[in-house]
Structure formats: structure tokens, C-alpha cells
Amino acid sequence: MSKLSTALLMESYVKAKGLKLSPEFISMLETEIRRRNSSN
């Protein structure tokens, strides 16, 4: 996950929500977004 740019991570999250992908996948993205936000 760390190889994804933050912009691509955010884009992936928005698309995943829009496509109603699995809650587990969306949760994984949310966890990574929170991790990156807390390290700034």
C-alpha cells in the first residue's frame, strides 16, 4: 500500500465507495488514509 501515492489512494477510495466494493476493501483504504494523515 505504501507504493501508492496519496492522490491515487484517495482516488481509489472514492471510486471504491462509488462502485460499492467490498466493505473490507474500503476499510483497508480508510485505515491507510488514517495512517497517512496521522503521520503528517
N, CA, C and O atoms as CSV, one atom per row, in Angstrom:
chain,resi,resn,atom,element,x,y,z
A,1,MET,N,N,0.835,-1.196,0.000
A,1,MET,CA,C,0.000,0.000,0.000
A,1,MET,C,C,0.875,1.253,0.000
A,1,MET,O,O,0.464,2.290,-0.520
A,2,SER,N,N,2.065,1.172,0.571
A,2,SER,CA,C,2.913,2.358,0.676
A,2,SER,C,C,3.428,2.838,-0.676
A,2,SER,O,O,3.899,3.971,-0.782
A,3,LYS,N,N,3.351,2.012,-1.702
A,3,LYS,CA,C,3.816,2.426,-3.027
A,3,LYS,C,C,2.796,3.305,-3.751
A,3,LYS,O,O,3.134,3.960,-4.737
A,4,LEU,N,N,1.566,3.322,-3.274
A,4,LEU,CA,C,0.533,4.177,-3.859
A,4,LEU,C,C,0.750,5.617,-3.411
A,4,LEU,O,O,1.015,5.880,-2.238
A,5,SER,N,N,0.636,6.537,-4.348
A,5,SER,CA,C,0.688,7.942,-3.939
A,5,SER,C,C,-0.582,8.256,-3.144
A,5,SER,O,O,-1.594,7.565,-3.261
A,6,THR,N,N,-0.504,9.288,-2.354
A,6,THR,CA,C,-1.675,9.677,-1.561
A,6,THR,C,C,-2.833,10.058,-2.472
A,6,THR,O,O,-3.987,9.751,-2.172
A,7,ALA,N,N,-2.533,10.725,-3.580
A,7,ALA,CA,C,-3.591,11.123,-4.522
A,7,ALA,C,C,-4.270,9.897,-5.113
A,7,ALA,O,O,-5.494,9.857,-5.229
A,8,LEU,N,N,-3.485,8.905,-5.485
A,8,LEU,CA,C,-4.060,7.678,-6.052
A,8,LEU,C,C,-4.845,6.910,-5.000
A,8,LEU,O,O,-5.876,6.312,-5.308
A,9,LEU,N,N,-4.370,6.922,-3.772
A,9,LEU,CA,C,-5.091,6.278,-2.675
A,9,LEU,C,C,-6.464,6.917,-2.496
A,9,LEU,O,O,-7.469,6.220,-2.360
A,10,MET,N,N,-6.498,8.251,-2.498
A,10,MET,CA,C,-7.770,8.954,-2.335
A,10,MET,C,C,-8.705,8.693,-3.509
A,10,MET,O,O,-9.905,8.493,-3.320
A,11,GLU,N,N,-8.158,8.694,-4.711
A,11,GLU,CA,C,-8.973,8.412,-5.898
A,11,GLU,C,C,-9.537,6.993,-5.828
A,11,GLU,O,O,-10.702,6.765,-6.154
A,12,SER,N,N,-8.719,6.059,-5.407
A,12,SER,CA,C,-9.160,4.665,-5.284
A,12,SER,C,C,-10.278,4.539,-4.260
A,12,SER,O,O,-11.237,3.794,-4.461
A,13,TYR,N,N,-10.146,5.276,-3.155
A,13,TYR,CA,C,-11.163,5.238,-2.111
A,13,TYR,C,C,-12.504,5.762,-2.635
A,13,TYR,O,O,-13.547,5.140,-2.431
A,14,VAL,N,N,-12.462,6.894,-3.300
A,14,VAL,CA,C,-13.699,7.484,-3.838
A,14,VAL,C,C,-14.346,6.535,-4.842
A,14,VAL,O,O,-15.561,6.337,-4.811
A,15,LYS,N,N,-13.555,5.951,-5.725
A,15,LYS,CA,C,-14.100,5.022,-6.717
A,15,LYS,C,C,-14.647,3.760,-6.061
A,15,LYS,O,O,-15.697,3.255,-6.458
A,16,ALA,N,N,-13.942,3.258,-5.067
A,16,ALA,CA,C,-14.399,2.053,-4.364
A,16,ALA,C,C,-15.744,2.298,-3.691
A,16,ALA,O,O,-16.630,1.445,-3.731
A,17,LYS,N,N,-15.892,3.472,-3.072
A,17,LYS,CA,C,-17.174,3.810,-2.440
A,17,LYS,C,C,-18.272,3.925,-3.498
A,17,LYS,O,O,-19.381,3.426,-3.310
A,18,GLY,N,N,-17.955,4.583,-4.600
A,18,GLY,CA,C,-18.934,4.777,-5.668
A,18,GLY,C,C,-19.377,3.474,-6.306
A,18,GLY,O,O,-20.536,3.326,-6.694
A,19,LEU,N,N,-18.453,2.531,-6.415
A,19,LEU,CA,C,-18.766,1.235,-7.013
A,19,LEU,C,C,-19.307,0.230,-5.995
A,19,LEU,O,O,-19.651,-0.901,-6.339
A,20,LYS,N,N,-19.375,0.668,-4.739
A,20,LYS,CA,C,-19.864,-0.176,-3.648
A,20,LYS,C,C,-19.089,-1.493,-3.583
A,20,LYS,O,O,-19.663,-2.581,-3.521
A,21,LEU,N,N,-17.758,-1.347,-3.600
A,21,LEU,CA,C,-16.908,-2.525,-3.480
A,21,LEU,C,C,-16.986,-3.076,-2.058
A,21,LEU,O,O,-17.659,-2.500,-1.203
A,22,SER,N,N,-16.316,-4.164,-1.812
A,22,SER,CA,C,-16.449,-4.852,-0.526
A,22,SER,C,C,-16.095,-3.934,0.642
A,22,SER,O,O,-15.149,-3.150,0.565
A,23,PRO,N,N,-16.861,-4.040,1.718
A,23,PRO,CA,C,-16.584,-3.231,2.912
A,23,PRO,C,C,-15.168,-3.464,3.452
A,23,PRO,O,O,-14.551,-2.550,3.999
A,24,GLU,N,N,-14.665,-4.673,3.298
A,24,GLU,CA,C,-13.313,-4.982,3.778
A,24,GLU,C,C,-12.268,-4.176,2.999
A,24,GLU,O,O,-11.316,-3.663,3.586
A,25,PHE,N,N,-12.443,-4.065,1.695
A,25,PHE,CA,C,-11.511,-3.312,0.870
A,25,PHE,C,C,-11.582,-1.830,1.214
A,25,PHE,O,O,-10.551,-1.172,1.354
A,26,ILE,N,N,-12.781,-1.312,1.349
A,26,ILE,CA,C,-12.961,0.094,1.701
A,26,ILE,C,C,-12.359,0.376,3.075
A,26,ILE,O,O,-11.736,1.419,3.275
A,27,SER,N,N,-12.537,-0.528,4.005
A,27,SER,CA,C,-11.961,-0.380,5.336
A,27,SER,C,C,-10.437,-0.354,5.283
A,27,SER,O,O,-9.798,0.414,6.003
A,28,MET,N,N,-9.866,-1.186,4.439
A,28,MET,CA,C,-8.414,-1.217,4.281
A,28,MET,C,C,-7.910,0.136,3.765
A,28,MET,O,O,-6.901,0.654,4.243
A,29,LEU,N,N,-8.617,0.694,2.793
A,29,LEU,CA,C,-8.242,2.007,2.264
A,29,LEU,C,C,-8.376,3.083,3.344
A,29,LEU,O,O,-7.501,3.937,3.487
A,30,GLU,N,N,-9.467,3.038,4.099
A,30,GLU,CA,C,-9.682,4.021,5.162
A,30,GLU,C,C,-8.579,3.950,6.215
A,30,GLU,O,O,-8.111,4.977,6.706
A,31,THR,N,N,-8.172,2.740,6.554
A,31,THR,CA,C,-7.100,2.555,7.533
A,31,THR,C,C,-5.809,3.182,7.039
A,31,THR,O,O,-5.112,3.849,7.803
A,32,GLU,N,N,-5.486,2.977,5.783
A,32,GLU,CA,C,-4.268,3.548,5.214
A,32,GLU,C,C,-4.355,5.067,5.144
A,32,GLU,O,O,-3.365,5.752,5.404
A,33,ILE,N,N,-5.521,5.606,4.797
A,33,ILE,CA,C,-5.704,7.063,4.759
A,33,ILE,C,C,-5.486,7.645,6.159
A,33,ILE,O,O,-4.790,8.649,6.311
A,34,ARG,N,N,-6.071,7.025,7.167
A,34,ARG,CA,C,-5.883,7.499,8.549
A,34,ARG,C,C,-4.424,7.411,8.966
A,34,ARG,O,O,-3.909,8.313,9.627
A,35,ARG,N,N,-3.752,6.325,8.582
A,35,ARG,CA,C,-2.352,6.151,8.936
A,35,ARG,C,C,-1.503,7.276,8.342
A,35,ARG,O,O,-0.629,7.830,9.009
A,36,ARG,N,N,-1.771,7.596,7.094
A,36,ARG,CA,C,-1.001,8.660,6.423
A,36,ARG,C,C,-1.319,10.034,7.030
A,36,ARG,O,O,-0.430,10.872,7.175
A,37,ASN,N,N,-2.578,10.257,7.379
A,37,ASN,CA,C,-2.958,11.550,7.977
A,37,ASN,C,C,-2.327,11.734,9.342
A,37,ASN,O,O,-1.946,12.849,9.700
A,38,SER,N,N,-2.210,10.660,10.112
A,38,SER,CA,C,-1.656,10.784,11.460
A,38,SER,C,C,-0.134,10.939,11.449
A,38,SER,O,O,0.455,11.385,12.434
A,39,SER,N,N,0.493,10.571,10.340
A,39,SER,CA,C,1.956,10.693,10.277
A,39,SER,C,C,2.390,12.046,9.741
A,39,SER,O,O,3.589,12.310,9.658
A,40,ASN,N,N,1.458,12.905,9.375
A,40,ASN,CA,C,1.802,14.248,8.843
A,40,ASN,C,C,1.944,15.248,9.937
A,40,ASN,O,O,2.229,16.416,9.672
